[in-house]
Amino acid sequence: MRIGYVCKYVPVEALEAMGAHMERIEPDESLVSFDAAESCMHANVCSFAKATFETVLSRNLDGIVLTTCCDSMRRLADALRAQAPNLFIHVLDVPRDTGEAAFALYQRRVAELLSAYGKFANATFSEKKLFAQLGGTLCPEEENCDSSLELDYARLHSEAAQPSFRLAKSNSVSQSFANSNQTADSAAWSEGCEASERNADEAVAVPQVNCTLQPQTHFSPTMPNVGIAGARANAEIKRILESHGVNIAFDITCTNASRRFVPQKADTLAQYAHDVLTQLPCARMRDISPRKAFFDHVLPQVDGLVYHTVQFCDMYSYEYSDLKRTSPAPILALETDCTAQSRGQMLTRLEAFLESIGASQKEHLASQKGSPMSKTATFVVGLDSGSTSTNAVVMNEAREIVASVVIKTGAKAGASAERAYREVLERAGITPDQVACTIATGYGRVSIPFADENVTEISCHGRGAHYFNPAVRTILDIGGQDSKAIHVNATGEVTDFAMNDKCAAGTGRFLEMIARSLEISLDELGPAALESKKHLEIASMCSVFAESEVISLIANNEEKPDIAAGVCRAVAGKAYSLMRRVGLEGAYMMTGGVAQNPGVVRAVEELIGEKLFICDDPEIVGATGAALLALEKTE
């Protein structure tokens, strides 16, 4: 029987002891939509639940074990039962505590799960099989004593329900964390392990740490070390990190925790249930002090932490906020919606994060110097391939911009980049053999084969902004399809950044749609907003809903300047929230095509209380940064 699971609190080994083939469910990376799930699930159910629904049906699993970690999992179970009544669907109600009563309750619910699966699969559970599944070895004379270790479900339910029920105690150092009343003191992880070992046979009151259940950590002495935390991180995140020469020091997201349980011959199931429940707690548990102790121990040792969450899931937001405030290591918040379309945004964010912490080992930037410029190759080119425009800059050895172009991006990013490259060389009056290095940036950077290297637009905008104004610390870039806030230090290096989600709200595309509804050109939208005499609010930032809202305002005879001003304030409000995430520190600069919209510029300035610095051509800032990086590569 092929049974899926999505939570580390599922008793995987116990089900495997009954012959189940357990498969960790990770949403199919080829998923592009949730058509089947949305036909039978509420629109507000999270994307992970919908993706799991699609994956379970597409994999032809015999069943799945879910847990009560959130309402979406319960709704997922209801939808699967309705859609596939022949599957084994079980929701394990996991206590949120690790006290004595919680142990008893969890053991009883595990027994109920095993009993239900036994009836479904016509299988029998025995503690002897579980003992062997956990790696235990029985003496020869015990091999035929299976019946003495068979699980008596009725007895277990009866005893577990009694207040006097107690878990068997073990003398092994592998005892789990003490219950929640004893673990308030979150001593450092390693110190706790050492103290537990020193006092294993002594009656000394020290915080107990389950060393055998410690999440696996591996720190490389030669590679950048990055940890992964949060929830539901998929394999693609690891692949991207590893492809950039990064060592994954640890991964403690949901189902990626280490499952190394020590077999106990006496009361095998009780000890096993105890150990499963007292793994490193997830963020939903009442006492997360061991989790905090783990972070206190490992974060000073890593170069960065990737904190992943599922779109619109707030379960881990409190922990992320706390870590963001206290962590000695840089943290990247990475939110995905469990579809294949997330890869592009994941790649940009992860590469920018690695560049910002100096952990990328790709062959670019100043860490990998090229040969000095020859007399015939005295220029570099920066190409910024965006969704709306493709921008190119030629720079000489003196860091002077010799020429620049901005053209519209066509149907193919590579073809537009080639055209921009030809035009900028023509304007500069040079030939390709005079170009020492070309670096590409922007979303289309991977589609430019003639570029020597590609770098994320985050790093390039940071370098470019510093070039135009070294005093700048906070950058707001609003382009055709995304917006981002970037914080840089005194040398122009990125220290933090935040990007909008996979949505056109608050971008150039959004403004284009509104301009069409108002029957004016995009260039007229900003100046019109400056003529507003009445304050109007645009409530929705969704492009579709906002367009409907604008049409309603037009029907109510509201003036175009007032509507335009309301739209500009809505865009500024969304941008301001991004800027707050990276820290509001002046001087401020705005880049991208929307920086040429005076209505949005004024609205942003009103929110930050300062003037924005805007260079003469804000669309070439990213390309300028790419050219600077190309220059560094050749110096």
Number of C-alpha atoms within 10 A of each C-alpha: 15 15 23 26 22 20 23 22 25 23 20 21 22 25 23 18 21 21 17 19 16 19 14 15 20 20 23 18 17 10 14 13 16 17 10 14 22 16 10 16 20 14 11 9 18 21 24 23 22 28 25 25 22 21 19 23 16 10 12 11 18 19 23 23 21 22 20 15 21 11 13 20 21 17 18 26 21 16 19 25 15 11 15 15 10 12 18 21 22 18 19 20 17 21 21 18 20 24 17 17 19 17 27 27 19 26 25 21 20 22 23 18 20 21 18 16 22 16 10 14 14 10 16 17 23 19 24 25 22 24 25 15 18 21 14 15 14 13 7 8 7 11 10 8 12 12 10 12 19 14 18 13 15 10 10 17 17 11 15 20 14 11 10 9 15 14 17 12 11 13 8 14 18 21 22 24 24 19 18 18 10 14 18 14 13 19 21 18 24 16 13 20 21 14 17 24 17 12 15 16 11 9 7 11 10 15 23 27 30 23 19 19 22 19 18 15 14 12 17 14 8 8 15 22 22 27 25 22 21 24 22 22 26 18 11 14 18 16 11 16 21 13 13 18 15 23 22 21 21 22 23 22 20 18 20 21 18 18 19 15 19 19 20 20 17 14 16 21 24 22 24 23 25 24 24 24 25 24 24 27 24 23 19 14 16 13 19 20 18 28 18 18 18 19 17 19 15 18 19 12 16 20 21 26 26 21 23 22 24 21 16 13 16 11 16 18 15 11 16 21 12 10 20 17 10 10 17 15 19 19 23 22 21 21 20 23 18 29 18 16 16 16 16 11 18 17 17 17 21 21 22 23 27 21 21 21 18 16 21 23 17 17 15 19 24 14 13 13 15 18 10 13 18 12 7 11 18 20 31 30 31 32 34 35 30 25 21 17 24 29 30 32 30 28 23 18 16 9 15 12 18 16 18 24 21 18 16 16 21 14 9 11 22 20 14 22 31 16 14 26 24 16 18 22 23 13 13 16 10 16 13 15 10 16 20 22 24 24 29 34 30 24 19 21 23 16 16 21 13 13 19 14 22 27 25 23 29 31 26 30 31 29 26 26 29 23 18 18 16 16 19 24 26 28 28 25 27 24 23 20 19 21 26 22 27 26 26 26 16 11 13 23 22 25 18 22 27 22 22 20 17 16 15 20 23 28 25 24 21 23 27 18 16 26 22 13 15 20 12 14 14 19 14 16 28 25 17 18 25 18 14 18 11 13 11 18 15 20 12 15 19 14 20 14 13 20 23 15 18 22 17 12 17 15 9 9 9 15 15 21 24 21 27 29 29 24 32 27 26 23 27 23 18 17 24 19 14 21 24 14 15 19 16 17 15 16 16 23 25 25 27 24 19 27 23 19 19 19 28 29 22 20 23 25 15 13 13 17 9 13 15 22 20 18 17 9 14 21 26 27 30 34 32 31 32 36 33 28 28 30 30 19 24 21 13
